[in-house]
Amino acid sequence: MGSTLSTSFSRSLLLVSPLLALFVALGAACSPDTEVDGTGGGGPDTGCGNGVVEDDEECDDANFDDDDGCDVHCFRLGGSECGNGAVEGNEECDDGNGDDTDQCLTGCIAAYCGDGFVQTDEDCDDGNGEDADACTNDCQPGVGCGNGIPDGEEECDDGNESNADACTDTCLNAVCGDGFAQLGVEECDDGNGTEDDNCHNDCTLGDDPNFGCPGADVVVDSGSPVDLIGNTADADDITSGLCGGLGAPEVAYAVTPSDSGTMFVTMTGLMGADPVLHVRSGDCETGPDVICADDDFTVGGTETAAFQAVANETYWVFADGYQGTSGPYALTLDLQTVVAGDACPGIPIAVALNQTVTEDGNTALASTAGGVSYKGKPSTPCAAGTATKDIVYAVTPAVDGKLVVSLDPIDFDGNLYARTGSCTTGPQVACSESEGSAGLELLNFAVVGGAKYSVFVDGVAGDAGNYSIDFHLNPP
């Protein structure tokens, strides 16, 4: 489907693009029209990134390098001093190592229950704030599947979410026919009860194990994710996607959604494979690529892709590899008819002092009807069209402080603004809009602990696309 040169060029382009976006963002941060002073209005060269230490900034070196002593939030925590073994400045601790399972986390923050890392005095730590799951908010095992203790009607409970071992994520013993290939035990497991396909009913491979087109049939219902386990090493190299897969074997799935909506596809290489994930429409062998993902350049990495799917139309999902790599993988197909954050009150985000929470998304997957389309104010640079798609986050800071929000609109002209009070009608507290595509947007405004703030990722004049957003809470 493409030459080695074109595949290498695509991958190189993915590596160069973040640098290009960085320079564009740096220029935007110094533009008189884009900086926000935290009161909702723009000001000439004010705010983090202008090279001048102002307000509550600890530093401002006018770049977006987190490793030079002054991070992207104009905060010294996590800079060059952190990690030298001496507690300096506003560091809570500094043990000079990168171990997040001891009492001092990366970033020189003291470990605490809820940080997502299991310390020696904790039985678990999922960091999700949910007290009724397998790990409680005091870092003790909860009740139910996933707590590592078989209880109730559970057949097993190994405390992990893997379906490739002897205990599935539903706490049932793995058996041939459950649709999950147990590594080292089963050659395959399609769970379909058909004897004459490429996976026999005894979970051994068929006579023609290329696993290519027309692909194994998979029906996906809204709200019922489908988990698949496979091994590209059992397949043949027949095709590739626009972003990669040349020279590596691939497994094809004929995926049919029962409803129209957004299909989220996730592929994780379990061992040996650097995953490449691509999707076609129309025809398995000759149809156009709908989407191709090769962003994680590591063996055992994870690729994610999302596309708009039409009910009862078939799409071919290919689990592939980069430059000849192959091996076991896990694939999840999740059809959502409602996109998270498409409407108020938005995706909940809890952020603690000195903590950074990162989210990825795609405003193109949202609707114009279900969301909140912002018209802007006459006195501000934020003037998105009424038909522009947006994603909203409901952000709750743990304590009083300054909330710094950084939006990287990867492939579109982004618009970032925040409201207090009502998500739909509350007053604007901050707004940022850069000149041109892929410009970094920054908000920095005072917040009250426990209050909710609605942060909107929007676009200019109908523009939409992929983005990454950071929420960081500084001291007052």
C-alpha positions as CSV (number, residue, x, y, z in Angstrom):
1,M,0.0,0.0,0.0
2,G,3.0,2.3,0.3
3,S,6.8,2.3,0.0
4,T,9.2,2.0,2.9
5,L,10.3,5.6,2.1
6,S,6.8,6.9,2.5
7,T,6.2,5.0,5.7
8,S,9.4,6.3,7.2
9,F,8.6,9.8,6.1
10,S,5.1,9.6,7.8
11,R,6.7,8.4,11.0
12,S,9.4,11.1,10.8
13,L,6.7,13.7,10.2
14,L,4.9,12.6,13.4
15,L,8.2,13.2,15.3
16,V,8.8,16.6,13.7
17,S,5.2,17.9,14.0
18,P,5.3,18.4,17.8
19,L,8.4,20.5,17.4
20,L,6.8,22.5,14.7
21,A,3.7,23.0,16.9
22,L,6.0,24.1,19.7
23,F,7.5,27.0,17.7
24,V,4.0,28.0,16.5
25,A,2.8,27.9,20.1
26,L,5.8,30.0,21.3
27,G,5.0,32.7,18.8
28,A,1.4,32.6,19.8
29,A,2.3,33.0,23.5
30,C,4.0,36.3,22.7
31,S,1.3,37.7,20.5
32,P,-0.4,40.8,21.9
33,D,-3.7,39.4,20.9
34,T,-3.5,36.0,22.6
35,E,-2.3,36.5,26.2
36,V,-4.9,36.4,28.9
37,D,-4.4,38.3,32.2
38,G,-6.9,36.0,34.2
39,T,-9.7,38.5,34.2
40,G,-11.2,37.6,30.9
41,G,-9.6,40.3,28.8
42,G,-6.5,40.2,26.6
43,G,-3.5,42.3,27.5
44,P,-0.3,43.2,25.6
45,D,2.3,40.6,26.3
46,T,0.9,39.6,29.8
47,G,0.9,36.2,31.4
48,C,3.0,33.1,31.5
49,G,5.3,32.9,28.4
50,N,6.1,36.5,27.9
51,G,9.6,36.4,29.5
52,V,8.7,38.6,32.4
53,V,8.1,37.3,35.9
54,E,4.7,38.7,37.0
55,D,2.0,38.2,39.6
56,D,2.4,34.7,41.1
57,E,4.9,33.4,38.6
58,E,8.1,31.9,40.0
59,C,9.9,32.2,36.7
60,D,9.2,33.0,33.0
61,D,11.8,32.0,30.4
62,A,9.5,32.5,27.4
63,N,9.8,28.9,26.3
64,F,7.9,25.6,26.7
65,D,10.6,23.4,28.0
66,D,9.7,21.6,31.2
67,D,13.3,20.5,31.9
68,D,15.3,23.8,32.0
69,G,14.3,24.9,35.5
70,C,11.2,26.8,34.6
71,D,8.2,24.8,33.4
72,V,5.3,25.7,31.0
73,H,3.3,27.0,33.9
74,C,6.0,29.5,35.0
75,F,6.5,27.3,38.1
76,R,9.8,26.0,39.3
77,L,8.5,22.7,40.6
78,G,9.7,20.0,38.3
79,G,12.5,22.1,37.0
80,S,16.3,21.5,37.0
81,E,16.5,21.7,40.8
82,C,14.1,18.8,41.3
83,G,15.9,15.5,41.4
84,N,19.2,16.8,42.8
85,G,18.6,15.2,46.2
86,A,18.3,18.5,48.1
87,V,14.9,20.0,49.1
88,E,14.9,23.6,47.6
89,G,12.5,26.3,46.9
90,N,8.9,25.1,47.0
91,E,9.7,21.4,46.7
92,E,7.9,19.2,49.2
93,C,10.7,16.6,49.0
94,D,13.6,15.6,46.8
95,D,15.1,12.1,47.0
96,G,17.1,12.3,43.8
97,N,15.5,9.3,42.1
98,G,12.7,8.7,39.6
99,D,10.9,6.1,41.7
100,D,7.2,6.9,42.2
101,T,6.6,4.0,44.6
102,D,8.5,5.6,47.5
103,Q,7.6,8.6,49.6
104,C,8.7,11.2,47.1
105,L,7.1,11.4,43.7
106,T,8.6,12.6,40.4
107,G,8.2,16.3,40.4
108,C,9.3,16.5,44.1
109,I,5.8,16.1,45.5
110,A,5.3,14.1,48.7
111,A,3.5,10.8,48.1
112,Y,-0.1,10.6,49.2
113,C,-3.1,8.2,49.0
114,G,-4.8,9.0,45.7
115,D,-1.7,9.9,43.7
116,G,-2.1,6.7,41.6
117,F,1.1,5.0,42.8
118,V,1.2,2.2,45.3
119,Q,3.5,3.0,48.2
120,T,4.8,0.5,50.7
121,D,2.1,1.5,53.3
122,E,-0.8,1.2,50.8
123,D,-2.6,-1.9,49.6
124,C,-3.7,-0.2,46.4
125,D,-4.0,3.3,44.8
126,D,-6.0,3.8,41.7
127,G,-6.1,7.6,42.0
128,N,-9.6,7.8,40.6
129,G,-11.5,9.3,43.5
130,E,-14.1,6.5,43.3
131,D,-14.7,4.9,46.7
132,A,-17.0,2.1,45.7
133,D,-14.6,0.3,43.4
134,A,-11.9,-2.3,44.0
135,C,-9.7,0.3,45.7
136,T,-11.2,2.7,48.2
137,N,-10.2,6.3,48.7
138,D,-8.1,5.4,51.7
139,C,-6.1,3.0,49.5
140,Q,-7.5,-0.2,51.0
141,P,-9.0,-3.1,48.9
142,G,-12.6,-2.5,48.2
143,V,-15.3,-5.1,47.6
144,G,-15.9,-6.6,44.1
145,C,-14.1,-7.8,41.0
146,G,-10.6,-6.3,40.7
147,N,-9.7,-6.1,44.4
148,G,-7.3,-9.1,44.1
149,I,-9.4,-11.2,46.5
150,P,-12.0,-13.7,45.2
151,D,-15.2,-13.0,47.0
152,G,-18.9,-13.5,46.4
153,E,-19.6,-15.5,43.2
154,E,-16.2,-14.7,41.7
155,E,-14.3,-17.7,40.3
156,C,-11.0,-15.8,40.5
157,D,-9.6,-12.3,41.1
158,D,-6.1,-11.4,40.2
159,G,-6.5,-7.6,40.6
160,N,-5.7,-6.7,37.0
161,E,-7.6,-5.9,33.9
162,S,-5.9,-8.3,31.5
163,N,-7.9,-10.8,29.6
164,A,-4.8,-12.7,28.4
165,D,-4.1,-14.5,31.6
166,A,-5.9,-17.2,33.6
167,C,-8.4,-14.8,35.1
168,T,-10.5,-12.4,33.0
169,D,-11.5,-8.9,34.0
170,T,-14.9,-10.2,34.9
171,C,-13.4,-12.5,37.5
172,L,-14.1,-15.6,35.6
173,N,-11.6,-18.4,34.9
174,A,-10.3,-18.2,31.4
175,V,-11.6,-21.0,29.2
176,C,-11.4,-21.9,25.5
177,G,-14.4,-20.2,23.8
178,D,-14.6,-17.1,25.9
179,G,-13.2,-14.9,23.1
180,F,-9.9,-14.1,24.8
181,A,-6.7,-16.0,23.8
182,Q,-4.8,-16.9,26.9
183,L,-1.1,-16.3,26.3
184,G,1.0,-19.4,26.4
185,V,-2.1,-21.7,26.6
186,E,-4.3,-21.0,23.6
187,E,-3.2,-20.3,20.0
188,C,-6.4,-18.3,19.4
189,D,-9.9,-17.8,20.7
190,D,-12.6,-16.2,18.6
191,G,-15.5,-17.4,20.8
192,N,-17.8,-17.9,17.8
193,G,-18.3,-21.7,17.9
194,T,-17.4,-22.1,14.2
195,E,-15.1,-25.0,13.6
196,D,-14.1,-24.4,9.9
197,D,-12.7,-20.8,10.3
198,N,-9.1,-19.8,11.1
199,C,-9.6,-20.6,14.8
200,H,-10.9,-24.1,15.7
201,N,-13.2,-24.7,18.6
202,D,-10.4,-26.2,20.6
203,C,-8.6,-22.8,20.3
204,T,-6.0,-24.0,17.8
205,L,-5.2,-22.2,14.6
206,G,-6.9,-23.2,11.3
207,D,-5.3,-24.3,8.1
208,D,-5.0,-20.8,6.6
209,P,-4.1,-18.5,9.5
210,N,-3.5,-15.3,7.5
211,F,-6.3,-13.5,9.4
212,G,-6.5,-11.0,6.5
213,C,-9.5,-9.9,4.5
214,P,-12.4,-10.3,4.6
215,G,-11.7,-10.3,8.4
216,A,-13.5,-11.8,11.4
217,D,-17.0,-10.4,11.8
218,V,-17.6,-8.3,14.9
219,V,-20.8,-6.5,15.8
220,V,-20.5,-3.6,18.3
221,D,-23.5,-2.3,20.2
222,S,-23.6,1.2,21.8
223,G,-22.4,1.2,25.4
224,S,-21.1,-2.5,25.2
225,P,-17.3,-2.4,24.4
226,V,-15.9,-5.5,22.7
227,D,-12.5,-6.8,23.9
228,L,-10.4,-8.9,21.5
229,I,-7.1,-10.7,22.0
230,G,-5.0,-11.8,19.1
231,N,-1.4,-12.3,17.8
232,T,-0.2,-10.7,14.6
233,A,2.7,-13.2,14.5
234,D,0.1,-15.8,13.4
235,A,-0.9,-13.7,10.4
236,D,0.6,-12.7,7.0
237,D,1.8,-9.3,5.8
238,I,-0.8,-8.4,3.1
239,T,-1.4,-4.7,3.5
240,S,-0.6,-1.6,5.5
241,G,-2.1,1.8,6.5
242,L,-1.2,5.3,5.4
243,C,0.8,5.8,8.6
244,G,2.6,2.5,8.8
245,G,2.3,-1.3,8.9
246,L,4.5,-2.1,5.9
247,G,6.5,-5.3,6.3
248,A,4.5,-6.4,9.4
249,P,1.7,-9.0,9.6
250,E,-1.8,-7.8,10.4
251,V,-5.1,-9.1,11.6
252,A,-8.3,-7.8,10.0
253,Y,-11.7,-7.4,11.7
254,A,-15.0,-6.6,9.8
255,V,-16.6,-4.3,12.4
256,T,-20.3,-3.4,12.1
257,P,-21.8,-0.9,14.5
258,S,-25.4,-1.4,15.4
259,D,-26.0,2.4,15.8
260,S,-24.5,5.5,14.4
261,G,-22.0,7.2,16.7
262,T,-18.3,7.5,17.4
263,M,-16.2,4.3,17.3
264,F,-13.3,4.4,19.7
265,V,-10.6,1.8,18.9
266,T,-7.7,1.0,21.2
267,M,-4.8,-1.4,20.4
268,T,-2.1,-2.4,22.9
269,G,0.9,-4.5,22.1
270,L,1.3,-7.1,24.8
271,M,4.8,-8.1,23.9
272,G,7.1,-7.9,20.9
273,A,4.9,-5.5,18.8
274,D,5.0,-1.8,18.2
275,P,1.3,-1.4,17.3
276,V,0.0,0.3,14.2
277,L,-3.8,0.7,14.0
278,H,-5.7,1.5,10.8
279,V,-9.3,1.5,9.6
280,R,-10.9,1.2,6.2
281,S,-14.3,1.7,4.8
282,G,-16.1,0.5,1.7
283,D,-13.9,-2.6,0.9
284,C,-11.5,-4.5,3.1
285,E,-8.7,-4.7,0.4
286,T,-9.1,-1.5,-1.6
287,G,-11.2,0.9,0.5
288,P,-9.9,4.2,1.6
289,D,-8.3,4.6,5.0
290,V,-10.7,6.2,7.5
291,I,-8.0,6.8,10.1
292,C,-4.5,5.5,10.9
293,A,-2.7,5.7,14.2
294,D,1.0,5.3,14.9
295,D,1.7,7.8,17.7
296,D,3.3,5.5,20.3
297,F,6.7,4.4,19.0
298,T,7.4,1.7,21.6
299,V,7.1,-2.0,21.7
300,G,4.2,-2.8,24.0
301,G,2.7,0.7,23.4
302,T,-0.9,1.7,22.9
303,E,-2.6,3.3,19.8
304,T,-6.0,4.9,19.9
305,A,-8.2,6.0,17.0
306,A,-11.8,7.3,16.8
307,F,-14.0,7.8,13.8
308,Q,-17.6,8.6,13.0
309,A,-19.4,5.3,12.2
310,V,-22.7,4.8,10.4
311,A,-25.2,2.2,11.7
312,N,-25.0,-1.2,9.9
313,E,-22.1,-0.2,7.7
314,T,-19.0,-2.4,7.9
315,Y,-15.5,-0.9,8.7
316,W,-12.3,-3.0,8.5
317,V,-10.1,-2.5,11.5
318,F,-6.5,-3.7,11.1
319,A,-4.3,-4.6,14.1
320,D,-0.8,-4.1,12.5
321,G,2.8,-3.4,13.5
322,Y,5.6,-1.1,12.7
323,Q,8.5,-2.2,10.5
324,G,8.1,-5.9,10.8
325,T,7.3,-6.1,14.6
326,S,4.6,-8.6,15.6
327,G,3.2,-10.3,18.6
328,P,0.2,-10.6,20.9
329,Y,-2.1,-7.6,21.3
330,A,-5.4,-6.5,22.9
331,L,-8.0,-4.7,20.9
332,T,-11.0,-2.8,22.3
333,L,-13.9,-1.5,20.2
334,D,-16.2,1.0,21.9
335,L,-19.2,2.6,20.2
336,Q,-20.5,5.7,21.8
337,T,-23.6,7.6,20.6
338,V,-22.9,10.4,23.1
339,V,-19.4,11.9,23.2
340,A,-18.1,12.7,26.7
341,G,-18.1,16.4,27.4
342,D,-20.3,17.2,24.4
343,A,-22.8,18.9,26.7
344,C,-22.8,20.6,30.1
345,P,-22.0,19.8,32.9
346,G,-18.9,18.3,31.1
347,I,-16.2,15.8,31.9
348,P,-15.3,16.0,35.7
349,I,-11.7,17.0,36.5
350,A,-10.4,17.1,40.0
351,V,-7.0,18.8,40.4
352,A,-4.9,19.0,43.6
353,L,-2.4,21.6,44.5
354,N,0.8,21.4,42.4
355,Q,-0.9,18.6,40.3
356,T,-1.2,18.4,36.6
357,V,-4.1,16.5,35.0
358,T,-3.8,15.8,31.2
359,E,-6.6,14.9,28.9
360,D,-6.7,14.1,25.2
361,G,-9.7,14.6,22.9
362,N,-11.2,15.5,19.5
363,T,-13.7,18.2,19.2
364,A,-14.6,16.9,15.7
365,L,-16.4,14.0,17.4
366,A,-18.7,16.3,19.2
367,S,-22.0,17.6,17.9
368,T,-23.1,21.2,17.2
369,A,-26.5,20.6,18.7
370,G,-25.7,18.9,22.0
371,G,-22.8,21.2,23.0
372,V,-22.6,24.8,24.1
373,S,-21.6,26.9,21.1
374,Y,-19.9,30.1,22.3
375,K,-20.3,33.4,20.4
376,G,-17.7,35.3,22.3
377,K,-17.7,38.9,23.7
378,P,-17.2,42.0,21.6
379,S,-14.3,43.0,23.8
380,T,-12.4,39.7,23.7
381,P,-10.6,37.8,21.0
382,C,-12.7,34.7,21.5
383,A,-15.3,34.8,18.8
384,A,-16.0,31.2,17.8
385,G,-19.0,30.7,15.4
386,T,-22.3,29.4,16.8
387,A,-21.9,26.2,14.9
388,T,-18.4,25.4,16.2
389,K,-18.1,22.0,18.1
390,D,-16.7,22.0,21.6
391,I,-15.9,19.8,24.5
392,V,-16.4,21.0,28.1
393,Y,-14.6,20.0,31.3
394,A,-16.0,20.5,34.8
395,V,-12.9,21.4,36.8
396,T,-12.9,21.4,40.6
397,P,-9.7,22.6,42.3
398,A,-9.1,21.0,45.7
399,V,-7.9,24.3,47.3
400,D,-7.7,28.0,46.5
401,G,-5.0,28.8,44.0
402,K,-4.3,29.8,40.4
403,L,-5.5,27.4,37.7
404,V,-3.3,27.2,34.7
405,V,-4.9,25.6,31.6
406,S,-2.8,24.8,28.6
407,L,-4.4,23.7,25.3
408,D,-2.5,22.2,22.4
409,P,-4.8,22.1,19.4
410,I,-2.8,19.6,17.4
411,D,-4.4,20.1,14.0
412,F,-6.9,23.0,14.2
413,D,-7.3,26.6,15.2
414,G,-8.3,26.3,18.8
415,N,-10.2,28.5,21.3
416,L,-10.1,28.1,25.0
417,Y,-12.3,29.8,27.6
418,A,-13.6,29.3,31.1
419,R,-16.8,30.1,33.0
420,T,-17.8,30.2,36.6
421,G,-21.2,29.3,38.0
422,S,-23.6,27.9,35.4
423,C,-21.9,25.9,32.7
424,T,-24.3,27.3,30.1
425,T,-24.9,30.9,31.2
426,G,-22.2,31.7,33.8
427,P,-19.8,34.7,33.3
428,Q,-16.6,34.2,31.5
429,V,-13.5,34.4,33.7
430,A,-10.7,33.8,31.1
431,C,-10.4,33.4,27.4
432,S,-7.6,32.7,24.9
433,E,-7.5,32.4,21.1
434,S,-4.3,32.3,19.1
435,E,-3.7,33.5,15.6
436,G,-3.7,30.4,13.3
437,S,-3.8,26.7,13.5
438,A,-2.0,24.7,16.2
439,G,-1.3,27.7,18.4
440,L,-0.9,27.0,22.1
441,E,-3.7,28.5,24.2
442,L,-3.1,29.4,27.9
443,L,-5.4,30.4,30.7
444,N,-4.3,31.5,34.2
445,F,-7.0,32.6,36.7
446,A,-7.7,32.6,40.4
447,V,-9.9,29.8,41.7
448,V,-11.7,28.9,44.9
449,G,-11.3,25.4,46.4
450,G,-14.3,23.2,45.9
451,A,-15.9,25.5,43.3
452,K,-16.7,24.3,39.8
453,Y,-15.3,26.0,36.7
454,S,-16.4,25.1,33.2
455,V,-13.5,25.0,30.7
456,F,-14.4,24.8,27.0
457,V,-12.2,23.5,24.3
458,D,-13.6,25.2,21.2
459,G,-12.6,26.2,17.7
460,V,-12.5,29.2,15.5
461,A,-15.2,29.6,12.7
462,G,-16.2,25.9,12.7
463,D,-12.6,24.5,13.0
464,A,-12.2,21.3,15.0
465,G,-9.8,18.5,15.6
466,N,-7.5,16.6,18.0
467,Y,-6.1,18.2,21.1
468,S,-4.3,17.7,24.4
469,I,-5.1,19.8,27.4
470,D,-3.3,20.2,30.8
471,F,-4.9,21.5,34.1
472,H,-2.4,22.6,36.7
473,L,-3.2,24.1,40.1
474,N,-0.6,26.6,41.5
475,P,-0.6,28.1,45.0
476,P,-2.6,31.4,45.3
